[in-house]
């Protein structure tokens, strides 16, 4: 079953009446599925050494600039265990999104600024599913951010909040994606 592609939901009416907003349908490319699986597996292993941090998949986040807007992130490292019954994440430390499938404009123009505005967010990772390409946005002091570009298989992805340090070749393993 494929869900329709939806823009960010408006809360509270839309959240109660519609399926969760998604940047892409569930029927995504196999490379994207494997890439997200690889990231999730390595993040999960890294977070096992850092309780109470947890990994969330397709996590709902409220846009701080538009409190009625719900955005979903592919993967989120959260700073505390999930609370029973809670569906929205308020403690995102690291956010990962996959660029591709026609959603790049939504991610760059809507989600990225909203994720940067989350007070606890320290890192935002954007990766391509068609070529080896990774952007790591890191919070500096206050509202300042710096972006690192990782463009080859030997580049190392370091995520401080999660305690992850791996070459991109490991994260892109078995995706069929080659080169930049």
C-alpha positions as CSV (number, residue, x, y, z in Angstrom):
1,X,0.0,0.0,0.0
2,X,1.3,3.4,-0.9
3,X,0.4,6.5,1.0
4,X,0.0,9.8,-0.9
5,X,2.7,12.4,-0.9
6,X,1.4,15.1,1.5
7,X,2.7,18.5,2.4
8,X,3.4,19.2,6.1
9,X,0.1,18.7,8.0
10,X,-1.7,21.4,9.9
11,X,-2.5,20.5,13.5
12,X,-4.7,19.7,15.2
13,X,-7.4,19.0,12.6
14,X,-5.2,17.4,10.0
15,X,-3.3,15.3,12.5
16,X,-6.6,13.7,13.6
17,X,-8.1,13.3,10.2
18,X,-5.2,12.5,7.8
19,X,-2.4,10.0,7.7
20,X,1.0,11.4,8.8
21,X,2.7,13.8,6.5
22,X,5.5,12.2,4.6
23,X,8.1,13.7,2.2
24,X,7.9,10.5,0.0
25,X,5.5,7.6,-0.4
26,X,6.3,4.4,1.4
27,X,7.2,2.8,-2.0
28,X,10.7,4.3,-2.1
29,X,13.7,3.2,-4.1
30,X,15.5,0.1,-2.9
31,X,18.7,2.2,-2.5
32,X,16.9,4.5,-0.2
33,X,15.5,1.6,1.9
34,X,18.9,0.0,2.3
35,X,20.6,3.4,3.0
36,X,18.0,4.1,5.8
37,X,18.4,0.6,7.1
38,X,22.2,0.9,7.2
39,X,21.9,4.2,9.0
40,X,19.3,2.9,11.5
41,X,21.4,-0.2,12.3
42,X,24.6,1.8,12.9
43,X,22.9,4.5,14.9
44,X,21.1,1.9,17.0
45,X,24.4,0.2,17.8
46,X,26.1,3.5,18.7
47,X,23.2,4.6,20.9
48,X,23.2,1.4,22.8
49,X,26.4,2.8,24.4
50,X,24.7,6.1,25.2
51,X,21.5,5.6,27.3
52,X,19.0,7.2,27.6
53,X,19.4,8.2,23.9
54,X,17.1,6.4,21.5
55,X,16.5,6.2,17.8
56,X,13.1,7.1,16.3
57,X,12.0,6.2,12.7
58,X,9.6,8.5,10.8
59,X,9.5,10.8,13.8
60,X,6.9,13.6,14.0
61,X,8.3,17.0,14.9
62,X,6.5,20.3,15.4
63,X,7.8,23.2,13.4
64,X,8.8,25.8,16.1
65,X,8.1,28.7,13.6
66,X,4.7,27.3,12.8
67,X,3.4,25.5,15.9
68,X,0.5,24.0,13.9
69,X,2.7,22.3,11.4
70,X,3.8,18.7,11.8
71,X,6.9,17.5,10.0
72,X,8.3,14.0,9.7
73,X,12.0,13.1,9.8
74,X,13.3,9.8,8.4
75,X,15.5,9.1,11.5
76,X,15.8,11.1,14.8
77,X,18.2,10.6,17.6
78,X,16.3,11.6,20.7
79,X,17.8,12.6,24.1
80,X,15.4,10.6,26.3
81,X,13.4,7.4,26.2
82,X,9.9,7.5,24.6
83,X,7.0,8.4,26.8
84,X,4.0,6.1,26.7
85,X,1.3,7.5,24.4
86,X,3.4,10.4,23.2
87,X,3.6,10.6,19.3
88,X,5.5,13.9,18.8
89,X,9.2,14.2,19.5
90,X,10.3,17.2,21.5
91,X,13.9,16.1,22.2
92,X,15.5,15.7,18.8
93,X,19.4,15.9,18.9
94,X,20.2,14.5,15.5
95,X,17.9,14.4,12.5
96,X,18.6,12.4,9.3
97,X,16.8,12.9,5.9
98,X,17.3,11.2,2.6
99,X,17.3,13.5,-0.5
100,X,15.8,12.0,-3.6
101,X,12.4,10.9,-5.0
102,X,11.4,14.5,-5.7
103,X,11.4,15.7,-2.1
104,X,14.6,17.7,-2.1
105,X,12.9,21.1,-2.3
106,X,10.6,20.2,0.6
107,X,13.5,19.1,2.7
108,X,15.8,22.0,2.0
109,X,13.2,24.8,2.0
110,X,10.7,23.7,4.6
111,X,12.2,21.0,6.9
112,X,15.8,22.1,7.2
113,X,15.0,25.6,8.5
114,X,12.4,24.2,10.9
115,X,14.8,21.5,12.1
116,X,17.5,24.2,12.7
117,X,15.0,26.1,14.8
118,X,14.5,23.2,17.2
119,X,16.3,24.3,20.4
120,X,17.9,21.0,21.2
121,X,18.9,19.9,17.7
122,X,22.7,19.7,17.3
123,X,23.1,17.9,14.0
124,X,21.1,17.5,10.8
125,X,22.2,15.0,8.2
126,X,21.1,15.1,4.5
127,X,22.1,12.2,2.3
128,X,21.5,11.4,-1.3
129,X,20.1,8.0,-2.4
130,X,21.4,8.2,-6.0
131,X,25.0,9.1,-5.3
132,X,27.5,9.3,-2.5
133,X,26.7,12.7,-1.0
134,X,26.2,13.7,2.6
135,X,25.7,17.1,4.3
136,X,26.2,17.4,8.0
137,X,24.8,20.6,9.5
138,X,26.2,21.2,12.9
139,X,25.0,23.8,15.4
140,X,27.7,26.2,16.7
141,X,26.9,28.8,19.3
142,X,23.3,30.0,19.4
143,X,21.7,30.1,16.0
144,X,24.9,29.7,14.0
145,X,25.4,26.5,11.9
146,X,28.3,25.1,9.9
147,X,27.9,22.5,7.1
148,X,30.4,19.8,6.2
149,X,30.2,18.1,2.8
150,X,31.2,14.5,2.5
151,X,31.6,13.5,-1.1
152,X,33.4,10.2,-1.4
153,X,33.3,6.7,0.0
154,X,36.3,7.3,2.3
155,X,34.8,10.4,3.9
156,X,34.0,9.8,7.6
157,X,30.6,10.7,9.0
158,X,31.0,11.8,12.6
159,X,27.9,12.5,14.7
160,X,28.7,13.7,18.1
161,X,25.3,13.3,19.7
162,X,25.0,9.7,18.6
163,X,28.7,8.8,19.1
164,X,28.9,7.6,15.4
165,X,32.1,7.6,13.4
166,X,32.0,5.6,10.1
167,X,33.2,5.9,6.5
168,X,30.4,6.6,4.0
169,X,31.3,3.3,2.3
170,X,29.9,1.4,5.3
171,X,26.6,3.4,5.3
172,X,26.2,3.1,1.5
173,X,27.0,-0.7,1.5
174,X,24.7,-2.8,-0.6
175,X,22.8,0.2,-1.9
176,X,24.2,-0.1,-5.5
177,X,25.2,3.6,-5.3
178,X,28.6,4.3,-6.7
179,X,30.7,7.5,-6.7
180,X,29.7,11.1,-6.6
